[in-house]
């Protein structure tokens, strides 16, 4: 079958596409930026990479019409609470209008469990999208998942941050909220087995793991698996705002995303039983097994996707291509160059920069800068990186975003997502056995200029040391 996957560079999309390809399907990967398509499937003979932005209907003409099944995996495309609802509605409507002009027989939509009478804005939006996607021209199959647990998922990484950083927690009362977590492996199995299955046409199913747990129980079970002793005291006096700040400062999430999560975490996510497990012959695994599987992937450095690489984890809202052309007019630059003796060694160092590998020189200063950024409402340095030695366009890298990464051309370009009175780029390029390192800053007003002059002494120290280590 020919299958369209929207959200192809998202957390679920990146994992689902290889599975569909392994089943022998032809997969049309709808992406806003071709350069962000994963290298693991971009050259696959049955993969078609098509640029399409569902906020811009005119771009959808590039998608083929002979589609059999389409997956709708587009979630909030903005971290603004005032924008996401209207953007999701617009995306869903544009998707539906396009699909109704194709030969598509089935649309498969991944949503969240929405059984509570009091839903957050995000869950209400998910519910609204399901209503929009219903059509007389194709069959809609909706899966409503509980909290998804897997390497790189937002819930997994937040729980991991809390457990591994805090021996004792004074936590908000929503930690007593009940939920039914589900392993990402099981979510993917449901999505895969639903393809073309007429028994699921025009039906909606809740999918969830075998246990009902509170968030507190999830944290304590996680700690037990990791061999850590943790104590948690829940208090009723923490307001949603305080709870959001608590998550923001302890974990790697942004404040806006923390705020959205807090609003959702006060709502019970309990699924309605159905015959879907029997229909598809799936027995979801326990929460403990889901956590163990996630750590196996982490230890093997085989995390396929991470929520941190989503644009919602930073400040960028547009395509990364818009930032590739580094400006020169009205900009400050710090240029360094060093001859190199071992091309492969230097390239490996560049592609391993940041995260647990550090920045090779003055890493403590980078950490201080990350702390300052966090204090001013930025993302800080705690996002790290998804893979220790690989970089792809669109990946997050501490408080940077990968704008261009091409080992063959020996060039890496990063864009700063920290709080700044301006914009900043950091470029590494090798030509004729010489490493060129260029930091560019485009100031915004007087504050931007004062900022550059204030940090120049630190730049001299850090950037000199860094390029020397990279070239050594």
N, C-alpha and C positions, 0 to 999 in steps of 0.2 A: 504494500500500500504506500501511497504518497502521503506523508504526514507533515503538517505544519506545526512547528513549536514556537510559540511566542515566549518572550522572556528567556531566550536561549542562552544568555550570558548570566542569568540569575542563579540562585542557589540550587533550585530544583532542576531548572532547565539544563544546566551543565552536566548534571548527573543522569538525567533521563535520556538525553540525545545518544550517548554511546550505547545505552541499552537497546534503544530502538534500532540503531544501526546494526547491532549484533543480531537482531531478529530478522535482518534482511530487508527492512523497510527503507524507502527513500525518504530522507528527512530534509524538509525545508526549514532552515534555521533563520528565523526573523530577528534581526539585530539592528539597532540604531547605528552601529558602527562596525563595519566589517573587520576592522583591525582588532576589535575586542574578542572576536570569535576564537574559541580555544584551538590551539594548534593540534590538539589530539584528534579533532574531527574535521578541521577545515579542509584537509587534503583527502578525506575519505571519499571514495568514488560515489557513494550513495548520499553524500551530504551536499546540500545546496545552500550556500550562504547568501541571503538576500537582505539588503538594507531596507528597513521599513520602520517608520515612527508612527505609532497608532494615535498620536496626538496630531499628526499631519496627514489627513486622508489622501492627499495627492501622492504621497510616497508609497502607498499601498499598491499602486498599479504595477510595481516591479515584482509583486508576488504572483506565482502561478495560480491558475484557476482550476486545474485538475487535481484538487486536493480531496482525499478521501476522509481523513480525520484531522481535526485541529485541536491542539492543546492551548488553553488560555491560562498562562502562568504569570500574567502581568499583575504585579502588586503595586502599591503606592509608589509613584515616581517622583515624589517630593517629600522632604522631611518637614514640611510646613503643615501644621494642623489645620490651617485655614485653606490650604490648597488641595490636599490629597483627595478629599471627597469628590470635588468637581473634576479633578484630573482622572480619577479612576472611572467615573461615570462617562466621561468623554471617550476614554480609551475603549471601554466596553461597547459603547454605542458605535464607534468607528469600526471596531473589530466585527461586530455583528453585521453592520451594513455591507462590509466587504465580503464576509463569509457567505452571505445570502446571495451573492453574485457568482459563487463558485459551485463546484459539484460536491461540496462537503456533505457527508451524511451524518457525521457525529462531531460534536464539540465536547471536550473533556475539560472541566473547570475545577481547579484546586482552590478551595476556600477554607474558612475556619468554622469550627463548631459554634452555632449561634442559637442555642436552645434557651439560654437564660432570658428572662423577661426584661432584664436591664442590661443592655449591651453598650460597649464603648463605641466611640465614633468610628474606629477602624473596623470593628466587627459589623457595625451597622452598614458601613460602606461595602463590606464583603457580601453581605446579604442583599444589598441593593444591586450589586453587579450581577448576582445570580438571576434576579428578576429581569434585568436588562437583556441578558444573554438568551433568554427563552425565545424560541422562534418556531414558526410553522414550516420553515424551509429545511431545518436540520434537527436532529435529536440532541438534547443536552444531557450530559452525564455529569453530575456534581459530586465531588468528594469533599466533605468537610472534616478537616483533620484537627486533632488535638495539638498540644505542644509538640513540635517536632524536635527529636533528640538525635543528633548526629554530629560528627566532626565538622566544625565550621558553622553550625547553626547558631543563631543568635541566642536562643535559650540555653544551649549547651555551653557556649562561651561565657555567658553571664554567670551561670551557676558555677562554672569552673573558676572564674575570677573571684567570686565570693568565697567559695570553699578554700581555695588555695592561699588566699591573702588574709583571711580573717579567722583566727582561732576562736574568737568569741564575737557573736553578732547581737547587737540590739536592733531588732528588725521591725518593720511595719507589720500591722495586724493582717495585711493581705497574704502574708506567708501561710496563713491557715486556710486560704482558699483552696478548694478541691479542683483537681484537674485530671485528665487522662492522657498522659504523654504517649507518643507513638514514635517508634524508631524510623529514621529517614529511609532505611532499607525497606521497611514495610510500605511506606507511602509510595515509593517508587514502584514496588510490586503491584500495588493497587492500580496505579496509573498505567503501567505497562499492560496488565491483563485486561484492562477495560477497553483497549483498542479494538474497535469494530465489533464489540460484544453487544448484540442486539437485545440481550436480556437486561442490559443496563440503560437502554435508550429512555430518555425523558424521565429519569429517576435521580433522586438525591440520596446520598448515603453519608452517615457519620462514620469516620474511621478513627480508631483509637486503640491504645494498648490494653492489656488485660487487667490493669490495676487502676484504682482511683486513689490518687495520692494528693496530699497538700504540698505546696511549694516547700514548706519546712521539711517534710519527709523526703522530698527529692534532694534537698541540700544534704541532709544527714546520710542518706543512702549513697550519694555521690562521695561524701567524705569517707565513708566506710570502705568503698571500693578503692579509694586512693590511699587507704591506710592512715587517715588523718582523724584526730579526735577533735570534734567541733561542738560548741555549745551555742544554742540560739535562744534568745529571750525576745518574745514578741510583745510590743507595747501598742496601746491604742491611740497614743497621742501624736503619732507621726502623720502629718497631713500629706496629701498626694504630692504637693510641691516639695516637702522635705524628703519624702520617699524617692522622688525623682532625682534630687541632688545626691541622696545616699547612693543610688545606683550609678549615677554619673561619675562621682569621685572614686568609687571603689572599682568599677568595671571599665571596660574599654568602650562602652556605648556613648553616643552623643547625648546631650541633655534632651533634645527634642524627641529622640527615639526612646530615651528612658521615660520621659513623660507619657508617651503613647503606651509603653509597656505597662507602666503603673496603672493607667486607666483600664487596661485590659485584664491585669492580674487580679483585680478586685472582683472579677466575674467568674463564676464557676463554669468550667469548660468540661461538661459531662456529656458524652455522646448518647444518642438514642440507639438501642440495639436494633439490628436488622439481620437479614440473611446474607449480607454481602460477603462475609468471611467464607461461608459455605459455598456461595455461588462461584467465587474465584479461588476457592481452596487455599486460603491464606490464614495462618495462625500467627498474629502479631506477637512479637517477643516482648519480654518484660523490660521495665525501665533499666534495671541493673544490667541486663544483657546489652541493651542499646548503648549504655555508657561504656561498657567494656569494648564493644565493637568500635566505638568512636576512638578510644585510645589506641586500639590496634592500628587504625588508619593513621593516627598522629605519629605513632612510633615508627611506622613504615614510611613516613613522609609522603603519604598518598592521599592527602586531602584534596578532593576534586574541586570543591568550591567552598567559599566562606562568605558569610554575610558581610564581613568587613570590606570585601571588594565591591559591595554594592555602593552606588553613589549616595544612598541614604546615610552611609556612615561618615560622609564628609560634607563639603560645601559645594561641590560641583553639581550642576543640574543639567549642563549641556554636554554635547559630545566632546570627547577628549581632543578630537581633531581641531576644535576651536582654539586650543592652547598650544598646538605644536609649533606654530610660528612665533618664536620668542621675539618680543619687541626689542628695539634698540633706542628709539627716540625717547628722550626724557627718562632714561633708565640708568641706574647705577650697576656696575658690573665688577666682579672679582674674578680675574682670569689667572689661572695657573697652568703650567705645563711641565712635564717631566719626561725624559727619555725612558723607555722601558726595555728590559732585557728578555722578558718572557711574556709573550703576547697572551698565551692561554691562561697563565697564572693571573695576570692582571685582569683579564676579562672575567675569570671566575670570581675574583674578589669583588669586582664591580657588581656582578649579578647576585652576589651573596650579601650585599650591604644592608645594614639595618636589621631590625628585629633582634633576635637573640645573638646574632653575629656582631651587632654594634656597628659603629661608624669608624672603626680602626684607629681613631685618634680623638682624644677629648670626648669620649662617649659620655662621661659624667656631665659634660656641658650640654650635650644634646638632651640628656635626661632632665637637666634643670630647665632647659628651654621648653621641654614638653610639659613639665610641671607648671611653669608660668602660663603656658598656653591653656592648660586645663583650668587654672584659676580665673582666666579671663573668658571662660566659656567655650574654649576650643576643644579639639578632640584629643590633644595631648599625644604622647608617643606610644601609648599602650596598645594601639591596634596591631603593632608588629607587622608580620608578613605571613602569607598563607603557606608558602613553600620556602625552605631555607636556601635553595640554590637556583630557583627558577622565577622569572618575572614575565608577566604578560601585560599588554596594554590594558589599562583600567584597574590593575591591581592596586590595593592600598599598600603603603610602605611607611610605617610609623605615621608621621603627620604629612607625608607626601602622597601623591597619586602618580602612578606610572602613566606618562603620556605617550612615550615612544620607547620601545625596547626591541632592538634588532641586533643579535650577536654577529650575524654575518656582516652587517654594516658597522659593527663595533660602536654602537651608539645607544646611550640610555638617557632619557629626558624625564625629569620629575617636576611636578607642579605642587607648590606648597598649599596644604589645606589647613594650615594653622591660622589663628587670628592675627592678622597683620594690617597695618595702615597702608595697604598696597597689595601687589602681587609678586610672587617669587618663583623662579625656575632654577633648577640645578641640572647641569648637563655634563655627562662624561662621554668623551669621544676619543678614539684612537686613530691616528693617521700617520703613516710612515714611521711606525714604532715610537711615536710620541703620544703621550696621554695628555689630552686637553680637558681641563676641568673649569667650568664657567658657572658662576652664580650670578643671576640677573634679578634685579629688583626694580619694579616699576612703582614709585611712591605715589601715594594719594595725599595731596596737599602737604602742608607744612609738617604735620605729624609723621608722614612717611619719610620725609627727608631727615627729620631729627632722629627717627628710629634707625635709619641706615648709619648715620654718623655715630650713634650710640653703640651699635653692635660691631662696627668696623674692626676695633682692636681684637674682639673675639674671633671674627672671621679670619683675620690674619693668622691667628694662632691655630684655629681648628682646620681651616682649609689647607694651609701649608702642610700640617702634619698628616692630614688625610691623603692628599695626593702623593706624598712621599711614601706612605705605607702601601698605597695601591700600586705604585710603580716599582716598588722594591722587589 
